[in-house]
Amino acid sequence: IRVTAACSGGGAAFWDAVHSDKRNVLVLGIEKLSSALTKYVTYNFMMAGERVYEQQEGLNFPAQNALIAQQYMMKYGASQKDLALISLKNHENAYHNPKARFYGKKVTLDMIKNSPIVASPLRLFDCSISVNGAATTIISKEPTDIEIVGSGMCTTSLSPIEREDMTSMNATIKAAKISYEQAGIKPKQLDIAELHDAFTPLELISYEDLGFCGKGKGSKLIREGATEINGKLPVNTSGGLKAKGHPVSATGVSQIYEIVNQMRGRCGKRQLDRNKIGLAHNVGGAGSTATINILKNV
């Protein structure tokens, strides 16, 4: 079965396998982007956007997410520095991840804050990078050391401009509600989360949509270091899409890979002490599709 769901393809394939009646299912996500010409990659990415209002006006994904960031900043008082802190956190995590594109590469706050503007207020270091990548996982009915306790998927309007509030992703909120109810947990019980930070404002907004904090309070979490590797809830210990890389169809599966490795103590210098319950959040388009998968170390 081929599952096509743009940037959420990996998470959607995982969700599909979880709900399969088969005893053992191999989920494979694979993408080759680095070897393709930029104009073709950009064209194909834009196919995940709304054709009339967005594609024809040249509204690519950096521009879309810049509009979302502008709305969020005006509404809740967040700043470019808050976005830079998210980028810095993820680069610091990727520094110790041999699978990450920015493995062993030091990135400073000054480098982030002085990088070129891509689409205001987003700078170069606010945007994820296109890479080649692949990830696999086997979902089995046989008992193992890790259990999938929640798996939700939801879709909504393709374009953010069609939503009542551009600063929130309804698909994430609804998919998370399903997953939390299935798992029988509250957000505060999570030990680790891999979030879809295709652009830094998406990670910030996802803190709120996933119930890690109240609406408009996401900036406080990043300023206080709550989502750093030694924080209350470490987010994107892999480096996230920002610094690990975003191999589109493989991204959602690679998030599961990171959480499983954390739960099995395989992450070296970025290894967490608390690794009982983990959440993977994968998004397609500019929030049109979201999958939430919750794993438990049993």
C-alpha positions as protocol buffer text, in pm:
chain_id: "A"
residue {
  index: 1
  type: ILE
  ca { x: 0 y: 0 z: 0 }
}
residue {
  index: 2
  type: ARG
  ca { x: 136 y: 342 z: -93 }
}
residue {
  index: 3
  type: VAL
  ca { x: 29 y: 621 z: 143 }
}
residue {
  index: 4
  type: THR
  ca { x: 58 y: 973 z: 4 }
}
residue {
  index: 5
  type: ALA
  ca { x: -1 y: 1255 z: 249 }
}
residue {
  index: 6
  type: ALA
  ca { x: 272 y: 1509 z: 164 }
}
residue {
  index: 7
  type: CYS
  ca { x: 494 y: 1587 z: 463 }
}
residue {
  index: 8
  type: SER
  ca { x: 276 y: 1373 z: 690 }
}
residue {
  index: 9
  type: GLY
  ca { x: 316 y: 1066 z: 469 }
}
residue {
  index: 10
  type: GLY
  ca { x: 534 y: 880 z: 719 }
}
residue {
  index: 11
  type: GLY
  ca { x: 303 y: 944 z: 1012 }
}
residue {
  index: 12
  type: ALA
  ca { x: -4 y: 859 z: 804 }
}
residue {
  index: 13
  type: ALA
  ca { x: 153 y: 530 z: 689 }
}
residue {
  index: 14
  type: PHE
  ca { x: 233 y: 448 z: 1051 }
}
residue {
  index: 15
  type: TRP
  ca { x: -125 y: 531 z: 1154 }
}
residue {
  index: 16
  type: ASP
  ca { x: -257 y: 315 z: 870 }
}
residue {
  index: 17
  type: ALA
  ca { x: -41 y: 21 z: 981 }
}
residue {
  index: 18
  type: VAL
  ca { x: -148 y: 59 z: 1345 }
}
residue {
  index: 19
  type: HIS
  ca { x: -511 y: 24 z: 1238 }
}
residue {
  index: 20
  type: SER
  ca { x: -441 y: -270 z: 1006 }
}
residue {
  index: 21
  type: ASP
  ca { x: -567 y: -618 z: 1093 }
}
residue {
  index: 22
  type: LYS
  ca { x: -237 y: -772 z: 977 }
}
residue {
  index: 23
  type: ARG
  ca { x: -12 y: -940 z: 1233 }
}
residue {
  index: 24
  type: ASN
  ca { x: 316 y: -780 z: 1120 }
}
residue {
  index: 25
  type: VAL
  ca { x: 348 y: -467 z: 907 }
}
residue {
  index: 26
  type: LEU
  ca { x: 662 y: -302 z: 773 }
}
residue {
  index: 27
  type: VAL
  ca { x: 631 y: 78 z: 741 }
}
residue {
  index: 28
  type: LEU
  ca { x: 883 y: 238 z: 508 }
}
residue {
  index: 29
  type: GLY
  ca { x: 936 y: 608 z: 445 }
}
residue {
  index: 30
  type: ILE
  ca { x: 1187 y: 716 z: 181 }
}
residue {
  index: 31
  type: GLU
  ca { x: 1273 y: 1037 z: -4 }
}
residue {
  index: 32
  type: LYS
  ca { x: 1545 y: 1168 z: -234 }
}
residue {
  index: 33
  type: LEU
  ca { x: 1550 y: 1547 z: -240 }
}
residue {
  index: 34
  type: SER
  ca { x: 1916 y: 1654 z: -231 }
}
residue {
  index: 35
  type: SER
  ca { x: 1987 y: 1523 z: -579 }
}
residue {
  index: 36
  type: ALA
  ca { x: 1685 y: 1695 z: -738 }
}
residue {
  index: 37
  type: LEU
  ca { x: 1683 y: 2044 z: -889 }
}
residue {
  index: 38
  type: THR
  ca { x: 1544 y: 2308 z: -653 }
}
residue {
  index: 39
  type: LYS
  ca { x: 1279 y: 2425 z: -900 }
}
residue {
  index: 40
  type: TYR
  ca { x: 1133 y: 2074 z: -924 }
}
residue {
  index: 41
  type: VAL
  ca { x: 1140 y: 2021 z: -547 }
}
residue {
  index: 42
  type: THR
  ca { x: 968 y: 2357 z: -494 }
}
residue {
  index: 43
  type: TYR
  ca { x: 704 y: 2280 z: -758 }
}
residue {
  index: 44
  type: ASN
  ca { x: 622 y: 1942 z: -603 }
}
residue {
  index: 45
  type: PHE
  ca { x: 611 y: 2088 z: -252 }
}
residue {
  index: 46
  type: MET
  ca { x: 361 y: 2349 z: -367 }
}
residue {
  index: 47
  type: MET
  ca { x: 130 y: 2074 z: -488 }
}
residue {
  index: 48
  type: ALA
  ca { x: 49 y: 2021 z: -120 }
}
residue {
  index: 49
  type: GLY
  ca { x: -95 y: 2373 z: -112 }
}
residue {
  index: 50
  type: GLU
  ca { x: -419 y: 2526 z: -235 }
}
residue {
  index: 51
  type: ARG
  ca { x: -406 y: 2568 z: -613 }
}
residue {
  index: 52
  type: VAL
  ca { x: -613 y: 2884 z: -675 }
}
residue {
  index: 53
  type: TYR
  ca { x: -531 y: 3113 z: -382 }
}
residue {
  index: 54
  type: GLU
  ca { x: -178 y: 2996 z: -305 }
}
residue {
  index: 55
  type: GLN
  ca { x: 2 y: 2828 z: -594 }
}
residue {
  index: 56
  type: GLN
  ca { x: -101 y: 3085 z: -854 }
}
residue {
  index: 57
  type: GLU
  ca { x: 18 y: 3366 z: -629 }
}
residue {
  index: 58
  type: GLY
  ca { x: 353 y: 3197 z: -563 }
}
residue {
  index: 59
  type: LEU
  ca { x: 272 y: 3143 z: -197 }
}
residue {
  index: 60
  type: ASN
  ca { x: 521 y: 2868 z: -117 }
}
residue {
  index: 61
  type: PHE
  ca { x: 557 y: 2708 z: 225 }
}
residue {
  index: 62
  type: PRO
  ca { x: 811 y: 2956 z: 371 }
}
residue {
  index: 63
  type: ALA
  ca { x: 575 y: 3239 z: 275 }
}
residue {
  index: 64
  type: GLN
  ca { x: 272 y: 3056 z: 419 }
}
residue {
  index: 65
  type: ASN
  ca { x: 444 y: 2993 z: 749 }
}
residue {
  index: 66
  type: ALA
  ca { x: 572 y: 3350 z: 758 }
}
residue {
  index: 67
  type: LEU
  ca { x: 210 y: 3469 z: 745 }
}
residue {
  index: 68
  type: ILE
  ca { x: 122 y: 3232 z: 1030 }
}
residue {
  index: 69
  type: ALA
  ca { x: 419 y: 3360 z: 1231 }
}
residue {
  index: 70
  type: GLN
  ca { x: 317 y: 3722 z: 1170 }
}
residue {
  index: 71
  type: GLN
  ca { x: -35 y: 3654 z: 1294 }
}
residue {
  index: 72
  type: TYR
  ca { x: 95 y: 3473 z: 1602 }
}
residue {
  index: 73
  type: MET
  ca { x: 340 y: 3752 z: 1689 }
}
residue {
  index: 74
  type: MET
  ca { x: 73 y: 4020 z: 1656 }
}
residue {
  index: 75
  type: LYS
  ca { x: -172 y: 3821 z: 1865 }
}
residue {
  index: 76
  type: TYR
  ca { x: 53 y: 3691 z: 2143 }
}
residue {
  index: 77
  type: GLY
  ca { x: 364 y: 3910 z: 2148 }
}
residue {
  index: 78
  type: ALA
  ca { x: 617 y: 3645 z: 2049 }
}
residue {
  index: 79
  type: SER
  ca { x: 942 y: 3763 z: 1889 }
}
residue {
  index: 80
  type: GLN
  ca { x: 1203 y: 3655 z: 1637 }
}
residue {
  index: 81
  type: LYS
  ca { x: 1426 y: 3573 z: 1933 }
}
residue {
  index: 82
  type: ASP
  ca { x: 1174 y: 3310 z: 2049 }
}
residue {
  index: 83
  type: LEU
  ca { x: 1195 y: 3146 z: 1707 }
}
residue {
  index: 84
  type: ALA
  ca { x: 1574 y: 3167 z: 1718 }
}
residue {
  index: 85
  type: LEU
  ca { x: 1579 y: 2988 z: 2054 }
}
residue {
  index: 86
  type: ILE
  ca { x: 1379 y: 2700 z: 1904 }
}
residue {
  index: 87
  type: SER
  ca { x: 1626 y: 2675 z: 1617 }
}
residue {
  index: 88
  type: LEU
  ca { x: 1922 y: 2687 z: 1856 }
}
residue {
  index: 89
  type: LYS
  ca { x: 1778 y: 2412 z: 2076 }
}
residue {
  index: 90
  type: ASN
  ca { x: 1728 y: 2181 z: 1782 }
}
residue {
  index: 91
  type: HIS
  ca { x: 2073 y: 2246 z: 1640 }
}
residue {
  index: 92
  type: GLU
  ca { x: 2228 y: 2172 z: 1979 }
}
residue {
  index: 93
  type: ASN
  ca { x: 2045 y: 1838 z: 1984 }
}
residue {
  index: 94
  type: ALA
  ca { x: 2144 y: 1755 z: 1625 }
}
residue {
  index: 95
  type: TYR
  ca { x: 2508 y: 1821 z: 1712 }
}
residue {
  index: 96
  type: HIS
  ca { x: 2511 y: 1484 z: 1892 }
}
residue {
  index: 97
  type: ASN
  ca { x: 2294 y: 1290 z: 1645 }
}
residue {
  index: 98
  type: PRO
  ca { x: 2500 y: 1094 z: 1387 }
}
residue {
  index: 99
  type: LYS
  ca { x: 2188 y: 1066 z: 1166 }
}
residue {
  index: 100
  type: ALA
  ca { x: 2138 y: 1443 z: 1154 }
}
residue {
  index: 101
  type: ARG
  ca { x: 2237 y: 1668 z: 865 }
}
residue {
  index: 102
  type: PHE
  ca { x: 2394 y: 1913 z: 1112 }
}
residue {
  index: 103
  type: TYR
  ca { x: 2574 y: 1643 z: 1313 }
}
residue {
  index: 104
  type: GLY
  ca { x: 2891 y: 1782 z: 1468 }
}
residue {
  index: 105
  type: LYS
  ca { x: 2827 y: 2128 z: 1325 }
}
residue {
  index: 106
  type: LYS
  ca { x: 2819 y: 2412 z: 1576 }
}
residue {
  index: 107
  type: VAL
  ca { x: 2546 y: 2672 z: 1525 }
}
residue {
  index: 108
  type: THR
  ca { x: 2531 y: 2978 z: 1749 }
}
residue {
  index: 109
  type: LEU
  ca { x: 2249 y: 3216 z: 1837 }
}
residue {
  index: 110
  type: ASP
  ca { x: 2428 y: 3496 z: 1653 }
}
residue {
  index: 111
  type: MET
  ca { x: 2448 y: 3283 z: 1338 }
}
residue {
  index: 112
  type: ILE
  ca { x: 2074 y: 3222 z: 1356 }
}
residue {
  index: 113
  type: LYS
  ca { x: 1979 y: 3584 z: 1431 }
}
residue {
  index: 114
  type: ASN
  ca { x: 2203 y: 3719 z: 1153 }
}
residue {
  index: 115
  type: SER
  ca { x: 2107 y: 3467 z: 885 }
}
residue {
  index: 116
  type: PRO
  ca { x: 1928 y: 3598 z: 572 }
}
residue {
  index: 117
  type: ILE
  ca { x: 1557 y: 3675 z: 575 }
}
residue {
  index: 118
  type: VAL
  ca { x: 1365 y: 3417 z: 371 }
}
residue {
  index: 119
  type: ALA
  ca { x: 1012 y: 3547 z: 428 }
}
residue {
  index: 120
  type: SER
  ca { x: 976 y: 3793 z: 713 }
}
residue {
  index: 121
  type: PRO
  ca { x: 991 y: 3716 z: 1002 }
}
residue {
  index: 122
  type: LEU
  ca { x: 1147 y: 3382 z: 906 }
}
residue {
  index: 123
  type: ARG
  ca { x: 1521 y: 3367 z: 859 }
}
residue {
  index: 124
  type: LEU
  ca { x: 1722 y: 3093 z: 694 }
}
residue {
  index: 125
  type: PHE
  ca { x: 1768 y: 2911 z: 1025 }
}
residue {
  index: 126
  type: ASP
  ca { x: 1392 y: 2912 z: 1088 }
}
residue {
  index: 127
  type: CYS
  ca { x: 1341 y: 2679 z: 793 }
}
residue {
  index: 128
  type: SER
  ca { x: 1396 y: 2304 z: 778 }
}
residue {
  index: 129
  type: ILE
  ca { x: 1629 y: 2158 z: 518 }
}
residue {
  index: 130
  type: SER
  ca { x: 1547 y: 1917 z: 236 }
}
residue {
  index: 131
  type: VAL
  ca { x: 1756 y: 1600 z: 256 }
}
residue {
  index: 132
  type: ASN
  ca { x: 1769 y: 1244 z: 132 }
}
residue {
  index: 133
  type: GLY
  ca { x: 1652 y: 999 z: 395 }
}
residue {
  index: 134
  type: ALA
  ca { x: 1478 y: 676 z: 482 }
}
residue {
  index: 135
  type: ALA
  ca { x: 1335 y: 517 z: 794 }
}
residue {
  index: 136
  type: THR
  ca { x: 1151 y: 195 z: 870 }
}
residue {
  index: 137
  type: THR
  ca { x: 962 y: 42 z: 1158 }
}
residue {
  index: 138
  type: ILE
  ca { x: 788 y: -291 z: 1211 }
}
residue {
  index: 139
  type: ILE
  ca { x: 451 y: -292 z: 1384 }
}
residue {
  index: 140
  type: SER
  ca { x: 369 y: -630 z: 1530 }
}
residue {
  index: 141
  type: LYS
  ca { x: 81 y: -787 z: 1718 }
}
residue {
  index: 142
  type: GLU
  ca { x: 344 y: -978 z: 1915 }
}
residue {
  index: 143
  type: PRO
  ca { x: 430 y: -827 z: 2255 }
}
residue {
  index: 144
  type: THR
  ca { x: 752 y: -623 z: 2265 }
}
residue {
  index: 145
  type: ASP
  ca { x: 922 y: -377 z: 2499 }
}
residue {
  index: 146
  type: ILE
  ca { x: 742 y: -81 z: 2335 }
}
residue {
  index: 147
  type: GLU
  ca { x: 368 y: -47 z: 2292 }
}
residue {
  index: 148
  type: ILE
  ca { x: 169 y: 190 z: 2070 }
}
residue {
  index: 149
  type: VAL
  ca { x: -92 y: 320 z: 2311 }
}
residue {
  index: 150
  type: GLY
  ca { x: -244 y: 601 z: 2102 }
}
residue {
  index: 151
  type: SER
  ca { x: -268 y: 677 z: 1732 }
}
residue {
  index: 152
  type: GLY
  ca { x: -482 y: 954 z: 1585 }
}
residue {
  index: 153
  type: MET
  ca { x: -506 y: 1128 z: 1249 }
}
residue {
  index: 154
  type: CYS
  ca { x: -717 y: 1422 z: 1138 }
}
residue {
  index: 155
  type: THR
  ca { x: -750 y: 1641 z: 831 }
}
residue {
  index: 156
  type: THR
  ca { x: -881 y: 1994 z: 788 }
}
residue {
  index: 157
  type: SER
  ca { x: -885 y: 2269 z: 523 }
}
residue {
  index: 158
  type: LEU
  ca { x: -586 y: 2271 z: 290 }
}
residue {
  index: 159
  type: SER
  ca { x: -513 y: 2641 z: 327 }
}
residue {
  index: 160
  type: PRO
  ca { x: -451 y: 2828 z: 657 }
}
residue {
  index: 161
  type: ILE
  ca { x: -642 y: 3129 z: 522 }
}
residue {
  index: 162
  type: GLU
  ca { x: -960 y: 2919 z: 521 }
}
residue {
  index: 163
  type: ARG
  ca { x: -938 y: 2857 z: 895 }
}
residue {
  index: 164
  type: GLU
  ca { x: -1095 y: 3062 z: 1168 }
}
residue {
  index: 165
  type: ASP
  ca { x: -759 y: 3099 z: 1345 }
}
residue {
  index: 166
  type: MET
  ca { x: -432 y: 3076 z: 1152 }
}
residue {
  index: 167
  type: THR
  ca { x: -235 y: 3052 z: 1478 }
}
residue {
  index: 168
  type: SER
  ca { x: -366 y: 2706 z: 1558 }
}
residue {
  index: 169
  type: MET
  ca { x: -387 y: 2375 z: 1372 }
}
residue {
  index: 170
  type: ASN
  ca { x: -725 y: 2210 z: 1428 }
}
residue {
  index: 171
  type: ALA
  ca { x: -598 y: 1883 z: 1280 }
}
residue {
  index: 172
  type: THR
  ca { x: -330 y: 1864 z: 1550 }
}
residue {
  index: 173
  type: ILE
  ca { x: -574 y: 1943 z: 1830 }
}
residue {
  index: 174
  type: LYS
  ca { x: -825 y: 1679 z: 1720 }
}
residue {
  index: 175
  type: ALA
  ca { x: -566 y: 1409 z: 1644 }
}
residue {
  index: 176
  type: ALA
  ca { x: -403 y: 1473 z: 1983 }
}
residue {
  index: 177
  type: LYS
  ca { x: -738 y: 1444 z: 2162 }
}
residue {
  index: 178
  type: ILE
  ca { x: -794 y: 1103 z: 2001 }
}
residue {
  index: 179
  type: SER
  ca { x: -445 y: 982 z: 2091 }
}
residue {
  index: 180
  type: TYR
  ca { x: -451 y: 1107 z: 2450 }
}
residue {
  index: 181
  type: GLU
  ca { x: -789 y: 940 z: 2509 }
}
residue {
  index: 182
  type: GLN
  ca { x: -668 y: 611 z: 2360 }
}
residue {
  index: 183
  type: ALA
  ca { x: -350 y: 622 z: 2569 }
}
residue {
  index: 184
  type: GLY
  ca { x: -538 y: 727 z: 2883 }
}
residue {
  index: 185
  type: ILE
  ca { x: -288 y: 1003 z: 2959 }
}
residue {
  index: 186
  type: LYS
  ca { x: -260 y: 1379 z: 2990 }
}
residue {
  index: 187
  type: PRO
  ca { x: 4 y: 1589 z: 2808 }
}
residue {
  index: 188
  type: LYS
  ca { x: 190 y: 1645 z: 3137 }
}
residue {
  index: 189
  type: GLN
  ca { x: 267 y: 1272 z: 3153 }
}
residue {
  index: 190
  type: LEU
  ca { x: 482 y: 1278 z: 2838 }
}
residue {
  index: 191
  type: ASP
  ca { x: 857 y: 1230 z: 2876 }
}
residue {
  index: 192
  type: ILE
  ca { x: 963 y: 1310 z: 2519 }
}
residue {
  index: 193
  type: ALA
  ca { x: 810 y: 1457 z: 2203 }
}
residue {
  index: 194
  type: GLU
  ca { x: 921 y: 1476 z: 1841 }
}
residue {
  index: 195
  type: LEU
  ca { x: 731 y: 1766 z: 1680 }
}
residue {
  index: 196
  type: HIS
  ca { x: 695 y: 1871 z: 1318 }
}
residue {
  index: 197
  type: ASP
  ca { x: 918 y: 2182 z: 1312 }
}
residue {
  index: 198
  type: ALA
  ca { x: 927 y: 2232 z: 935 }
}
residue {
  index: 199
  type: PHE
  ca { x: 944 y: 2598 z: 1038 }
}
residue {
  index: 200
  type: THR
  ca { x: 1018 y: 2721 z: 1390 }
}
residue {
  index: 201
  type: PRO
  ca { x: 674 y: 2884 z: 1442 }
}
residue {
  index: 202
  type: LEU
  ca { x: 512 y: 2543 z: 1385 }
}
residue {
  index: 203
  type: GLU
  ca { x: 696 y: 2398 z: 1682 }
}
residue {
  index: 204
  type: LEU
  ca { x: 592 y: 2698 z: 1893 }
}
residue {
  index: 205
  type: ILE
  ca { x: 225 y: 2667 z: 1794 }
}
residue {
  index: 206
  type: SER
  ca { x: 233 y: 2289 z: 1842 }
}
residue {
  index: 207
  type: TYR
  ca { x: 332 y: 2332 z: 2209 }
}
residue {
  index: 208
  type: GLU
  ca { x: -9 y: 2489 z: 2256 }
}
residue {
  index: 209
  type: ASP
  ca { x: -214 y: 2269 z: 2021 }
}
residue {
  index: 210
  type: LEU
  ca { x: -78 y: 1958 z: 2195 }
}
residue {
  index: 211
  type: GLY
  ca { x: -165 y: 2089 z: 2540 }
}
residue {
  index: 212
  type: PHE
  ca { x: 188 y: 2144 z: 2669 }
}
residue {
  index: 213
  type: CYS
  ca { x: 82 y: 2496 z: 2770 }
}
residue {
  index: 214
  type: GLY
  ca { x: -206 y: 2740 z: 2729 }
}
residue {
  index: 215
  type: LYS
  ca { x: -275 y: 2938 z: 2411 }
}
residue {
  index: 216
  type: GLY
  ca { x: -20 y: 3213 z: 2359 }
}
residue {
  index: 217
  type: LYS
  ca { x: 212 y: 3066 z: 2625 }
}
residue {
  index: 218
  type: GLY
  ca { x: 443 y: 2871 z: 2394 }
}
residue {
  index: 219
  type: SER
  ca { x: 711 y: 3140 z: 2404 }
}
residue {
  index: 220
  type: LYS
  ca { x: 735 y: 3102 z: 2781 }
}
residue {
  index: 221
  type: LEU
  ca { x: 824 y: 2734 z: 2746 }
}
residue {
  index: 222
  type: ILE
  ca { x: 1113 y: 2803 z: 2511 }
}
residue {
  index: 223
  type: ARG
  ca { x: 1236 y: 3103 z: 2711 }
}
residue {
  index: 224
  type: GLU
  ca { x: 1242 y: 2896 z: 3031 }
}
residue {
  index: 225
  type: GLY
  ca { x: 1418 y: 2605 z: 2865 }
}
residue {
  index: 226
  type: ALA
  ca { x: 1131 y: 2366 z: 2936 }
}
residue {
  index: 227
  type: THR
  ca { x: 1166 y: 2191 z: 2599 }
}
residue {
  index: 228
  type: GLU
  ca { x: 1546 y: 2160 z: 2603 }
}
residue {
  index: 229
  type: ILE
  ca { x: 1707 y: 1820 z: 2638 }
}
residue {
  index: 230
  type: ASN
  ca { x: 1735 y: 1863 z: 3016 }
}
residue {
  index: 231
  type: GLY
  ca { x: 1403 y: 2044 z: 3047 }
}
residue {
  index: 232
  type: LYS
  ca { x: 1065 y: 1939 z: 3180 }
}
residue {
  index: 233
  type: LEU
  ca { x: 957 y: 1800 z: 2841 }
}
residue {
  index: 234
  type: PRO
  ca { x: 1241 y: 1754 z: 2589 }
}
residue {
  index: 235
  type: VAL
  ca { x: 1125 y: 1828 z: 2234 }
}
residue {
  index: 236
  type: ASN
  ca { x: 1307 y: 1717 z: 1919 }
}
residue {
  index: 237
  type: THR
  ca { x: 1604 y: 1543 z: 2079 }
}
residue {
  index: 238
  type: SER
  ca { x: 1688 y: 1425 z: 1727 }
}
residue {
  index: 239
  type: GLY
  ca { x: 1739 y: 1782 z: 1611 }
}
residue {
  index: 240
  type: GLY
  ca { x: 1395 y: 1792 z: 1453 }
}
residue {
  index: 241
  type: LEU
  ca { x: 1325 y: 1869 z: 1090 }
}
residue {
  index: 242
  type: LYS
  ca { x: 1520 y: 2191 z: 1138 }
}
residue {
  index: 243
  type: ALA
  ca { x: 1859 y: 2036 z: 1208 }
}
residue {
  index: 244
  type: LYS
  ca { x: 1819 y: 1662 z: 1152 }
}
residue {
  index: 245
  type: GLY
  ca { x: 1661 y: 1733 z: 816 }
}
residue {
  index: 246
  type: HIS
  ca { x: 1321 y: 1692 z: 653 }
}
residue {
  index: 247
  type: PRO
  ca { x: 1315 y: 1396 z: 409 }
}
residue {
  index: 248
  type: VAL
  ca { x: 938 y: 1453 z: 369 }
}
residue {
  index: 249
  type: SER
  ca { x: 793 y: 1102 z: 332 }
}
residue {
  index: 250
  type: ALA
  ca { x: 1048 y: 958 z: 576 }
}
residue {
  index: 251
  type: THR
  ca { x: 1006 y: 1226 z: 843 }
}
residue {
  index: 252
  type: GLY
  ca { x: 712 y: 1077 z: 1034 }
}
residue {
  index: 253
  type: VAL
  ca { x: 876 y: 735 z: 1054 }
}
residue {
  index: 254
  type: SER
  ca { x: 1209 y: 888 z: 1160 }
}
residue {
  index: 255
  type: GLN
  ca { x: 1031 y: 1053 z: 1455 }
}
residue {
  index: 256
  type: ILE
  ca { x: 919 y: 708 z: 1571 }
}
residue {
  index: 257
  type: TYR
  ca { x: 1277 y: 584 z: 1523 }
}
residue {
  index: 258
  type: GLU
  ca { x: 1410 y: 858 z: 1754 }
}
residue {
  index: 259
  type: ILE
  ca { x: 1157 y: 788 z: 2028 }
}
residue {
  index: 260
  type: VAL
  ca { x: 1219 y: 412 z: 2014 }
}
residue {
  index: 261
  type: ASN
  ca { x: 1595 y: 469 z: 2037 }
}
residue {
  index: 262
  type: GLN
  ca { x: 1544 y: 696 z: 2338 }
}
residue {
  index: 263
  type: MET
  ca { x: 1330 y: 430 z: 2504 }
}
residue {
  index: 264
  type: ARG
  ca { x: 1596 y: 165 z: 2439 }
}
residue {
  index: 265
  type: GLY
  ca { x: 1883 y: 384 z: 2562 }
}
residue {
  index: 266
  type: ARG
  ca { x: 2062 y: 413 z: 2228 }
}
residue {
  index: 267
  type: CYS
  ca { x: 2104 y: 791 z: 2199 }
}
residue {
  index: 268
  type: GLY
  ca { x: 2447 y: 849 z: 2348 }
}
residue {
  index: 269
  type: LYS
  ca { x: 2511 y: 1207 z: 2461 }
}
residue {
  index: 270
  type: ARG
  ca { x: 2151 y: 1309 z: 2396 }
}
residue {
  index: 271
  type: GLN
  ca { x: 2006 y: 1017 z: 2593 }
}
residue {
  index: 272
  type: LEU
  ca { x: 1722 y: 1103 z: 2831 }
}
residue {
  index: 273
  type: ASP
  ca { x: 1675 y: 963 z: 3180 }
}
residue {
  index: 274
  type: ARG
  ca { x: 1295 y: 978 z: 3152 }
}
residue {
  index: 275
  type: ASN
  ca { x: 1175 y: 782 z: 2851 }
}
residue {
  index: 276
  type: LYS
  ca { x: 854 y: 606 z: 2953 }
}
residue {
  index: 277
  type: ILE
  ca { x: 603 y: 781 z: 2724 }
}
residue {
  index: 278
  type: GLY
  ca { x: 678 y: 954 z: 2392 }
}
residue {
  index: 279
  type: LEU
  ca { x: 473 y: 1144 z: 2133 }
}
residue {
  index: 280
  type: ALA
  ca { x: 541 y: 1182 z: 1760 }
}
residue {
  index: 281
  type: HIS
  ca { x: 366 y: 1466 z: 1576 }
}
residue {
  index: 282
  type: ASN
  ca { x: 375 y: 1472 z: 1194 }
}
residue {
  index: 283
  type: VAL
  ca { x: 206 y: 1740 z: 979 }
}
residue {
  index: 284
  type: GLY
  ca { x: 118 y: 1755 z: 611 }
}
residue {
  index: 285
  type: GLY
  ca { x: 95 y: 2081 z: 420 }
}
residue {
  index: 286
  type: ALA
  ca { x: 51 y: 2390 z: 635 }
}
residue {
  index: 287
  type: GLY
  ca { x: -151 y: 2201 z: 896 }
}
residue {
  index: 288
  type: SER
  ca { x: -402 y: 2030 z: 667 }
}
residue {
  index: 289
  type: THR
  ca { x: -318 y: 1681 z: 796 }
}
residue {
  index: 290
  type: ALA
  ca { x: -181 y: 1578 z: 1135 }
}
residue {
  index: 291
  type: THR
  ca { x: -93 y: 1245 z: 1289 }
}
residue {
  index: 292
  type: ILE
  ca { x: -21 y: 1187 z: 1656 }
}
residue {
  index: 293
  type: ASN
  ca { x: 131 y: 858 z: 1766 }
}
residue {
  index: 294
  type: ILE
  ca { x: 201 y: 785 z: 2133 }
}
residue {
  index: 295
  type: LEU
  ca { x: 444 y: 514 z: 2240 }
}
residue {
  index: 296
  type: LYS
  ca { x: 498 y: 362 z: 2584 }
}
residue {
  index: 297
  type: ASN
  ca { x: 806 y: 187 z: 2713 }
}
residue {
  index: 298
  type: VAL
  ca { x: 664 y: -119 z: 2890 }
}
